Each structure stands twice: as structure tokens, then as C-alpha cells.
């Protein structure tokens, strides 16, 4: 994580945002990064009736002032810990404002809180965190769960053994080293056959055995690049990748999951379904998405 030098903390000052703030400060201390705090307040809507405009404008201005005051407190809290810290107010919808600022600052990571993990929140997409994950040009850490991602205990890394995972693999190794965590590498071999296809039932068992062996050997080869003090466990799963990652998180009570993703096209942002999307939606711990 040598390149993680600039962290952008998106906050709405909720309890979830407070948890994200604690993580951001801890990561900045561990990784030697500077912190940038951002809060977004939208402009007065163009469709506002003239009779309501003064009242709404007054409310928006109060919200901006409260945001500035709260951001200033966050900056001072970080500076008191010896960290470089700056604040940013954006007049834009939260997700769009955060993504735009991440591009402007060339941030290395955005940290954002999650509002919860109810069944409804798993099904209904469109939250600020999910939009930031899809649109941000850099890593995004979505903070949730009972464990502090600065002391995760175990990190679960979903590795598809492709070029897509190269950057995420480096982050997984580095974070496990810096945070003193065990690293569980989860790989679900992709046969290129839809999971609903009956063809999968006709495949000989030796093919799966060969895939498991080959995958384990690749993970061992990659693990040779990890710091020597990192304990690595291999999990070769016959399952959908996202489900395998989330199940491993539950099994070992992990404090952090890491997945890689590529930049999405506009169509792919509408038609969800990537492994990263599913892990962010369903994992019971914090998730770091590495683009």
C-alpha cells in the first residue's frame, strides 16, 4: 500500500460515518496517509416553487454551516493525532460530489460508511456507498460490521488469479502485513459454464480436482511475493465467487474483505452483478474494492 498516501473520507456525520472516520484515522496513522474530509450539500432545486424558495434556501444554508462546523471538528481531531488533514464542502449530490473530488484530488482511496445490513438494504440498490464504489476512480473502503478494519484479525481476499486481481493482491498482502492480520485467499474456479447449465453436472470429478490443484499452485506462487510474516490460507471453492467470499467471511469472522474490479461502462453501472457489487452488498464486514 505504498501508493496509498491520500485518503478521502466521505461523511454525512451519521453513526456509520463516525465508524468510517475512526477507520480513516487509524489507516492514515498506520499507512502514513493524509486525510481529506468531504461533505456534500445539494444546491437549491431549480423546480422549487417561488413561495417555498426562501425557506428551503435558509435550510440549505444552515445545513452547509453545520457541515462546515462538523468537518472542521473532524479536521482538528485528525490533526490532534499528528495527521495532515483538510476539509472540503461540495455543492452537489453526495455520491457525485465525492467521486468528482476524488478525481480532482487524485485520491488513492475513498472511505465511506454503510448505513446497515438489513435484508431490505441488501436488495435495494442506489445507496451513496454503492454509487461511490461503482464510479470512484480509486479504491473504495465501505466500512461496516463489528470489527475495526484497522485490526481485522483475518482478511478474506477474493482472487480470480487474473490480471484483474493484480492490484488487489498487492493491497491484500500489504494490508495483512501492516495490520498484522491472517490472509485467507478465496478462489472459485470459473469453468465458463453458466451455473444454471446442466452441463456442469456431466463434468468429470477429476476436472475439478485438477482445477483445485492448479489453482492452489498458482496461489502458492503468488504468495511467494507476500511479506514473510503474513500467514496465508487457501480456499478453493466450488461456488459462485461472491458467495464463496461472503461465506468465508462468516466462517472465520473476518474483519475485512478485499476484491478487485475493473472500471465499468455506463451500461454495466445500470446492469449490476459484478463480484464486487455482490460482496459489497452482502458481506458482513468492511469491504475494500480495488480498481
C-alpha positions, 0 to 999 in steps of 0.5 A: 500500500505504498501508493496509498498516501491520500485518503478521502473520507466521505461523511454525512456525520451519521453513526456509520460515518463516525465508524468510517472516520475512526477507520480513516484515522487509524489507516492514515496513522498506520499507512502514513496517509493524509486525510481529506474530509468531504461533505456534500450539500445539494444546491437549491432545486431549480423546480422549487416553487417561488413561495417555498424558495426562501425557506428551503434556501435558509435550510440549505444554508444552515445545513452547509454551516453545520457541515462546515462546523462538523468537518472542521471538528473532524479536521482538528481531531485528525490533526490532534493525532499528528495527521495532515488533514483538510476539509472540503464542502461540495455543492452537489449530490453526495455520491457525485460530489465525492467521486468528482473530488476524488478525481480532482484530488487524485485520491488513492482511496475513498472511505465511506460508511454503510448505513446497515445490513438489513435484508431490505438494504441488501436488495435495494440498490442506489445507496451513496456507498454503492454509487461511490464504489461503482464510479470512484476512480480509486479504491473504495473502503465501505466500512461496516460490521463489528470489527475495526478494519484497522485490526481485522484479525483475518482478511478474506481476499477474493482472487480470480488469479487474473490480471484483474486481481493484480492490484488487489493482491498487492493491497491484500498482502500489504494490508495483512502485513501492516495490520498484522492480520491472517490472509485467507485467499478465496478462489472459485474456479470459473469453468465458463459454464453458466451455473444454471447449465446442466452441463456442469453436472456431466463434468468429470470429478477429476476436472475439478480436482485438477482445477483445485490443484492448479489453482492452489499452485498458482496461489502458492506462487503468488504468495511467494511475493507476500511479506514473510510474516503474513500467514496465508490460507487457501480456499478453493471453492466450488461456488459462485465467487461472491458467495464463496467470499461472503461465506468465508467471511462468516466462517472465520469472522473476518474483519475485512474483505478485499476484491478487485474490479475493473472500471465499468461502462455506463451500461454495466453501472445500470446492469449490476452483478459484478463480484464486487457489487455482490460482496459489497452488498452482502458481506458482513464486514468492511469491504475494500474494492480495488480498481 
